Amino acid sequence: MWSWVLHRITGVGIYFFLLVHILDTALVRVSPEAYNAVIAQYKNPIMGLGELALVAAIGFHALNGLRIILIDFTGFGTRHQKAMFYIVLALWVVLLLGFAPRHLMHVFGGA
């Protein structure tokens, strides 16, 4: 059940990010100065942490989506869905451990 809940939450979060991303990118056609002002507002630690959350959401959503495909289209997946969920979590943590330190160094001025 938690897999289902997290998949929906990350999907909705990614949807809203894409909505904002499309709107702020479209702003460049209206006013390049306004676009530059908006982008300048994004360069702060809170937005950096938001970027980390976005990457975490995309990573989990993608890996869990592959798990769901295996469950829906193979007999193997239905028998081993719990184990596959733990594999998804392990892969997700490994991916985040590879991304987060480097990203946080950039966010907080370490690199």
C-alpha positions as CSV (number, residue, x, y, z in Angstrom):
1,M,0.0,0.0,0.0
2,W,2.8,2.4,0.8
3,S,4.3,1.9,-2.6
4,W,0.9,2.9,-4.1
5,V,0.6,6.0,-1.9
6,L,4.2,7.1,-2.6
7,H,3.8,6.6,-6.3
8,R,0.7,8.8,-6.4
9,I,2.3,11.5,-4.2
10,T,5.5,11.7,-6.3
11,G,3.4,11.7,-9.5
12,V,1.3,14.7,-8.3
13,G,4.5,16.5,-7.1
14,I,6.2,16.0,-10.5
15,Y,3.0,17.1,-12.3
16,F,3.0,20.4,-10.3
17,F,6.7,20.9,-10.9
18,L,6.2,20.5,-14.6
19,L,3.3,23.0,-14.6
20,V,5.4,25.6,-12.8
21,H,8.4,24.8,-15.1
22,I,6.3,25.3,-18.2
23,L,4.9,28.6,-16.9
24,D,8.2,30.1,-15.9
25,T,9.9,29.0,-19.1
26,A,7.1,30.5,-21.1
27,L,7.7,33.8,-19.3
28,V,10.8,34.3,-21.4
29,R,8.6,35.0,-24.4
30,V,6.6,37.6,-22.5
31,S,9.5,39.4,-20.8
32,P,13.1,38.3,-20.7
33,E,13.7,40.6,-17.7
34,A,10.8,39.0,-15.8
35,Y,12.2,35.6,-16.6
36,N,15.6,36.5,-15.4
37,A,14.1,37.9,-12.2
38,V,12.2,34.7,-11.6
39,I,15.2,32.5,-12.3
40,A,17.3,34.7,-9.9
41,Q,14.7,34.0,-7.2
42,Y,15.3,30.2,-7.7
43,K,19.0,30.5,-6.7
44,N,18.6,30.0,-2.9
45,P,19.1,27.1,-0.5
46,I,15.4,26.4,-0.1
47,M,15.0,25.9,-3.9
48,G,18.2,23.8,-3.9
49,L,16.6,21.5,-1.3
50,G,13.4,21.5,-3.5
51,E,15.6,20.4,-6.4
52,L,16.9,17.5,-4.3
53,A,13.3,16.6,-3.4
54,L,12.3,16.7,-7.1
55,V,15.2,14.4,-8.0
56,A,14.2,12.1,-5.2
57,A,10.6,12.1,-6.4
58,I,11.5,11.4,-10.0
59,G,13.9,8.7,-9.0
60,F,11.4,6.9,-6.8
61,H,8.5,7.4,-9.3
62,A,10.6,6.0,-12.2
63,L,11.9,2.9,-10.3
64,N,8.5,2.1,-8.8
65,G,7.0,2.5,-12.2
66,L,9.3,-0.2,-13.5
67,R,8.3,-2.4,-10.6
68,I,4.6,-1.8,-11.4
69,I,5.2,-2.7,-15.1
70,L,6.8,-6.0,-13.9
71,I,3.9,-6.7,-11.6
72,D,1.3,-6.0,-14.3
73,F,3.0,-7.8,-17.2
74,T,4.8,-10.8,-15.7
75,G,3.9,-13.6,-13.4
76,F,7.2,-13.1,-11.7
77,G,6.3,-9.6,-10.6
78,T,3.1,-10.6,-8.8
79,R,4.9,-13.3,-6.8
80,H,7.8,-11.1,-5.8
81,Q,6.2,-7.7,-5.5
82,K,7.3,-7.1,-1.8
83,A,10.9,-8.0,-2.5
84,M,10.9,-5.8,-5.6
85,F,9.6,-2.9,-3.5
86,Y,12.6,-3.3,-1.2
87,I,14.9,-3.5,-4.3
88,V,13.3,-0.2,-5.5
89,L,14.0,1.4,-2.2
90,A,17.6,0.2,-2.1
91,L,18.3,1.4,-5.7
92,W,16.6,4.7,-4.9
93,V,18.8,5.3,-1.8
94,V,21.9,4.4,-3.8
95,L,20.9,6.9,-6.5
96,L,20.3,9.6,-3.9
97,L,23.6,8.9,-2.2
98,G,25.3,9.5,-5.5
99,F,23.4,12.7,-6.3
100,A,22.7,14.4,-2.9
101,P,26.2,15.2,-1.6
102,R,27.4,16.8,-4.9
103,H,24.2,18.7,-5.3
104,L,24.2,20.0,-1.7
105,M,27.8,21.1,-2.1
106,H,26.6,23.3,-5.0
107,V,23.6,24.5,-3.1
108,F,25.5,25.5,0.0
109,G,28.6,26.8,-1.8
110,G,31.0,23.9,-1.1
111,A,31.9,23.4,-4.8
